[in-house]
Amino acid sequence: DSQATNVSFAEEAKEYKLKANYVGAKVDYQYILLKGPSITHHITLGIEGAINLNDTEMATSFVNIGYGLSRQIGDNVHFFVEPTWSYALFSQSDANALLLVKPNKIGFNLGLAT
């Protein structure tokens, strides 16, 4: 006696998305690669702790790396531009645990430093 079962899923072509907004703090170490007469090149390495502001409010950690340029504009003031990349240390899932991701972030820091 053999029986066949035909199973189909209505969600076969459904697209799952995970959007997250974070707030947190980070600590960086800056290593100067080249200090020229007007522009300084540096690499930044650091860690970041953040809380997901969406419904989960889950804490996560990131490892950051960036490459930046800075220019002195005053006695002790520097203007800097620094693109960064962050890699999450822990995986996250959506509310239904159907999607498991390890988020990466790309950022762009712009500002003044003393």
FITIKE-717016 format. One record per atom (N, C-alpha, C): x, y, z; residue number from 1. Coordinates in pm, 1 decimal. Example, Ala and Ser with C-alpha at 12.3 -4.5 7.8 and 13.67 -1.06 7.14 Angstrom:
<sites>
X	Y	Z	num
1319.0	-569.0	780.0	1
1230.0	-450.0	780.0	1
1320.0	-330.0	780.0	1
1285.0	-225.0	708.0	2
1367.0	-106.0	714.0	2
1290.0	3.0	787.0	2
</sites>
This chain:
<sites>
X	Y	Z	num
84.4	-117.4	0.0	1
0.0	0.0	0.0	1
89.2	124.1	0.0	1
101.8	193.8	-109.4	2
185.4	314.0	-114.6	2
97.0	436.9	-131.0	2
135.2	539.3	-62.2	3
60.8	664.8	-68.8	3
157.2	776.3	-105.9	3
111.8	867.1	-185.4	4
192.8	982.8	-223.5	4
132.3	1107.4	-162.3	4
216.6	1192.8	-118.0	5
170.7	1318.6	-58.5	5
225.5	1433.6	-139.7	5
138.9	1522.1	-179.7	6
178.6	1640.5	-253.7	6
170.5	1759.5	-157.9	6
285.3	1817.0	-127.9	7
288.5	1930.2	-35.6	7
332.9	2053.3	-112.4	7
258.6	2160.1	-98.6	8
298.0	2285.9	-161.3	8
285.1	2396.7	-57.0	8
368.5	2495.9	-72.0	9
367.5	2607.3	21.3	9
328.4	2734.7	-51.3	9
236.6	2809.0	7.0	10
193.0	2934.2	-52.3	10
302.0	3040.8	-42.3	10
394.6	3027.3	51.9	11
498.3	3127.1	71.9	11
626.7	3094.6	-2.5	11
619.8	3011.0	-102.7	12
739.8	2967.1	-173.1	12
820.2	3082.8	-231.1	12
752.1	3182.2	-287.2	13
822.2	3293.5	-350.2	13
821.4	3419.0	-262.8	13
790.4	3406.2	-134.6	14
784.2	3522.3	-47.4	14
925.6	3571.3	-16.1	14
942.0	3700.8	-13.1	15
1071.0	3761.5	14.6	15
1075.1	3807.8	159.4	15
1180.4	3770.0	230.0	16
1194.7	3808.5	370.2	16
1299.8	3917.8	380.9	16
1269.5	4018.3	460.2	17
1362.9	4128.8	480.3	17
1380.1	4152.5	628.7	17
1499.1	4192.2	665.6	18
1528.9	4225.0	804.1	18
1590.1	4363.7	805.6	18
1518.4	4459.0	863.8	19
1566.7	4595.2	873.2	19
1593.3	4624.5	1020.0	19
1705.3	4685.4	1048.2	20
1740.8	4712.5	1186.4	20
1797.1	4853.5	1199.9	20
1759.3	4918.5	1306.0	21
1814.8	5048.6	1342.9	21
1883.9	5030.7	1476.8	21
2006.0	5080.4	1488.3	22
2086.9	5058.9	1607.6	22
2121.6	5190.4	1675.7	22
2142.0	5184.2	1805.6	23
2202.7	5292.9	1881.8	23
2305.7	5227.5	1972.9	23
2422.6	5290.1	1985.2	24
2526.7	5227.0	2065.1	24
2647.5	5316.3	2083.2	24
2754.6	5256.1	2129.1	25
2880.0	5328.0	2151.2	25
2994.5	5243.2	2098.2	25
3102.4	5311.0	2057.5	26
3216.7	5236.6	2006.8	26
3346.6	5295.5	2059.3	26
3447.6	5210.9	2061.6	27
3581.7	5249.7	2102.7	27
3675.5	5212.4	1988.7	27
3757.8	5308.0	1946.5	28
3847.3	5286.5	1833.1	28
3992.2	5310.8	1871.3	28
4080.8	5242.6	1801.0	29
4224.7	5267.1	1808.8	29
4267.3	5315.5	1671.2	29
4337.4	5426.7	1665.5	30
4378.8	5484.4	1538.4	30
4529.9	5469.6	1521.2	30
4568.4	5414.4	1407.9	31
4709.6	5397.2	1374.4	31
4742.1	5485.5	1254.4	31
4839.5	5574.4	1269.0	32
4877.2	5664.7	1160.2	32
4968.7	5591.0	1063.4	32
4926.9	5585.9	936.5	33
5006.0	5520.6	831.1	33
5108.3	5615.1	770.5	33
5064.0	5736.1	740.3	34
5149.6	5832.3	671.5	34
5109.2	5972.4	714.7	34
5204.9	6047.9	761.9	35
5176.6	6185.5	802.3	35
5249.8	6278.6	707.2	35
5173.7	6341.2	619.2	36
5230.6	6433.8	522.0	36
5225.1	6576.2	572.9	36
5268.9	6670.0	490.4	37
5269.0	6810.5	532.5	37
5127.8	6866.9	553.1	37
5029.2	6813.9	482.0	38
4893.7	6867.2	498.3	38
4789.2	6760.3	529.8	38
4809.1	6636.8	484.5	39
4709.2	6530.7	503.6	39
4773.1	6411.7	574.9	39
4698.7	6355.9	669.4	40
4742.5	6237.9	742.8	40
4652.8	6120.9	705.7	40
4711.7	6005.4	675.1	41
4637.7	5882.8	643.8	41
4640.8	5793.3	767.6	41
4526.1	5734.9	802.9	42
4522.7	5647.8	920.3	42
4426.3	5530.8	900.7	42
4447.9	5426.0	979.9	43
4357.9	5310.7	987.0	43
4296.9	5310.3	1126.4	43
4168.6	5281.7	1134.3	44
4099.5	5275.7	1261.9	44
4047.5	5134.7	1284.2	44
4075.3	5077.3	1400.4	45
4022.9	4947.4	1440.9	45
3946.5	4966.9	1571.2	45
3832.6	4898.3	1585.8	46
3756.9	4916.4	1708.8	46
3647.8	4814.1	1729.0	46
3578.4	4829.3	1840.8	47
3462.4	4746.2	1873.0	47
3345.5	4837.5	1905.0	47
3225.8	4784.4	1886.3	48
3104.9	4862.9	1907.2	48
2998.6	4775.3	1972.4	48
2932.3	4829.0	2072.0	49
2816.1	4763.8	2131.7	49
2693.6	4842.4	2092.1	49
2589.1	4773.8	2048.5	50
2470.3	4843.7	2000.2	50
2343.6	4767.6	2039.4	50
2234.4	4842.2	2046.4	51
2103.5	4784.1	2074.5	51
2015.8	4805.5	1952.2	51
1949.3	4699.0	1907.8	52
1856.4	4705.6	1795.6	52
1730.1	4775.7	1843.4	52
1691.6	4886.8	1780.6	53
1575.9	4964.8	1823.1	53
1443.4	4911.8	1769.7	53
1449.0	4814.3	1681.3	54
1324.9	4756.0	1631.1	54
1260.5	4673.3	1741.4	54
1159.5	4594.1	1712.3	55
1083.6	4526.2	1816.7	55
1166.7	4433.9	1906.0	55
1281.6	4388.8	1864.3	56
1354.6	4291.4	1944.7	56
1434.4	4353.8	2058.7	56
1483.3	4475.8	2042.4	57
1570.6	4543.0	2138.9	57
1684.4	4451.8	2183.7	57
1741.5	4379.9	2089.7	58
1848.9	4285.6	2116.7	58
1983.9	4357.4	2107.6	58
2073.4	4328.4	2200.9	59
2207.3	4386.8	2199.2	59
2297.3	4304.8	2108.1	59
2388.7	4371.7	2041.9	60
2483.2	4303.2	1954.8	60
2617.5	4374.8	1960.0	60
2719.1	4310.3	1909.1	61
2853.7	4367.0	1906.0	61
2906.8	4363.9	1763.8	61
2986.3	4463.4	1729.7	62
3046.4	4473.4	1597.5	62
3196.0	4495.2	1610.1	62
3271.3	4448.8	1511.8	63
3412.7	4480.7	1496.0	63
3419.8	4580.0	1380.9	63
3490.4	4691.5	1400.2	64
3495.9	4798.5	1300.7	64
3635.9	4814.3	1244.2	64
3642.2	4849.1	1115.9	65
3768.7	4886.9	1053.0	65
3739.1	5003.3	958.5	65
3830.5	5098.8	955.3	66
3811.5	5214.3	869.0	66
3944.3	5268.5	820.0	66
3938.1	5341.0	710.8	67
4055.5	5408.7	655.6	67
4018.9	5555.6	644.0	67
4101.3	5642.5	700.2	68
4064.1	5782.1	700.3	68
4174.1	5876.8	658.3	68
4130.8	5996.5	624.5	69
4219.3	6107.7	591.7	69
4184.2	6222.8	685.1	69
4285.8	6290.5	735.9	70
4259.0	6407.2	819.3	70
4350.6	6521.5	779.0	70
4302.7	6642.4	805.6	71
4378.5	6763.6	771.3	71
4368.6	6860.0	888.3	71
4480.6	6915.3	928.8	72
4480.7	7010.5	1038.8	72
4423.0	7142.9	990.1	72
4323.6	7195.9	1064.4	73
4260.1	7322.0	1024.9	73
4273.6	7429.4	1132.5	73
4336.8	7394.6	1243.5	74
4359.6	7490.5	1352.3	74
4477.0	7444.0	1435.0	74
4501.1	7511.3	1546.2	75
4614.0	7473.5	1632.0	75
4606.0	7327.4	1675.2	75
4493.3	7285.4	1728.1	76
4475.8	7146.8	1774.1	76
4349.8	7083.6	1716.1	76
4303.4	7132.4	1604.3	77
4178.9	7083.2	1544.4	77
4208.4	7020.6	1408.6	77
4152.0	6899.4	1387.0	78
4167.1	6829.0	1259.5	78
4029.3	6798.8	1201.8	78
4016.1	6811.6	1071.6	79
3895.9	6770.6	999.4	79
3924.8	6632.7	942.2	79
3833.5	6535.9	961.9	80
3860.2	6400.5	911.8	80
3743.5	6345.6	831.2	80
3777.0	6256.9	737.9	81
3682.9	6182.5	654.3	81
3724.9	6036.8	664.3	81
3627.7	5947.6	694.8	82
3664.7	5808.0	718.4	82
3552.1	5711.3	681.5	82
3564.0	5639.9	569.8	83
3469.5	5531.4	542.5	83
3500.8	5412.1	634.0	83
3397.3	5344.6	682.4	84
3416.4	5232.6	774.8	84
3333.3	5111.9	732.4	84
3373.5	4995.4	780.8	85
3299.8	4870.4	760.8	85
3291.4	4801.1	895.9	85
3173.1	4749.6	930.3	86
3152.1	4681.6	1057.9	86
3095.8	4542.3	1033.4	86
3144.1	4446.0	1111.3	87
3102.0	4306.7	1101.1	87
3044.2	4263.6	1235.3	87
2922.2	4208.9	1234.4	88
2856.6	4166.3	1358.0	88
2918.9	4038.1	1411.7	88
2934.8	4032.0	1542.2	89
2991.5	3912.8	1605.1	89
2886.1	3805.6	1631.4	89
2758.3	3843.6	1632.7	90
2650.3	3748.6	1660.6	90
2545.4	3754.6	1549.9	90
2478.4	3643.8	1525.4	91
2371.1	3638.4	1426.4	91
2242.5	3694.1	1486.3	91
2154.7	3740.6	1398.3	92
2024.3	3791.3	1439.4	92
1918.2	3727.6	1352.7	92
1796.4	3721.2	1404.9	93
1686.1	3665.8	1326.1	93
1567.5	3761.4	1329.9	93
1475.8	3742.1	1235.2	94
1355.8	3823.8	1234.4	94
1260.2	3776.2	1344.0	94
1144.4	3840.1	1355.3	95
1051.2	3810.6	1463.8	95
1002.4	3666.0	1462.8	95
991.1	3604.5	1345.8	96
942.2	3467.3	1335.9	96
1054.3	3364.4	1329.5	96
1177.6	3408.3	1342.0	97
1295.9	3321.5	1334.7	97
1304.3	3247.0	1200.8	97
1253.4	3307.9	1095.4	98
1258.8	3247.0	962.8	98
1384.4	3288.8	886.4	98
1443.5	3399.2	927.2	99
1559.2	3452.9	857.6	99
1670.0	3476.2	959.1	99
1785.2	3417.3	936.5	100
1899.4	3431.0	1025.6	100
2011.6	3499.8	949.7	100
2056.6	3613.9	1000.6	101
2159.5	3690.6	931.0	101
2269.2	3732.2	1028.4	101
2383.9	3763.6	972.9	102
2493.5	3823.6	1048.1	102
2517.7	3959.3	981.3	102
2462.8	4067.9	1040.8	103
2464.9	4198.0	973.6	103
2605.1	4255.6	954.6	103
2622.0	4323.1	843.8	104
2740.3	4402.8	814.5	104
2691.7	4545.3	792.6	104
2774.0	4641.4	829.9	105
2735.7	4781.1	810.8	105
2848.3	4854.0	739.5	105
2809.9	4945.9	654.8	106
2904.8	5035.3	590.4	106
2870.3	5175.6	637.6	106
2971.7	5248.7	682.7	107
2946.8	5382.4	735.2	107
3043.5	5483.7	678.0	107
3016.9	5608.6	708.5	108
3100.8	5716.8	661.4	108
3108.0	5820.1	773.1	108
3224.3	5833.4	835.5	109
3243.0	5930.4	944.1	109
3303.5	6057.9	890.1	109
3250.1	6168.1	935.6	110
3293.4	6300.7	892.8	110
3289.6	6388.5	1016.4	110
3398.4	6461.2	1047.6	111
3391.1	6543.9	1167.1	111
3518.4	6616.6	1201.2	111
3519.8	6666.0	1325.2	112
3632.9	6739.2	1378.3	112
3688.8	6663.2	1497.6	112
3819.9	6663.5	1512.0	113
3886.2	6597.0	1624.2	113
3989.8	6691.5	1683.2	113
4013.7	6674.4	1812.2	114
4115.4	6756.8	1877.7	114
4231.3	6671.3	1923.0	114
</sites>
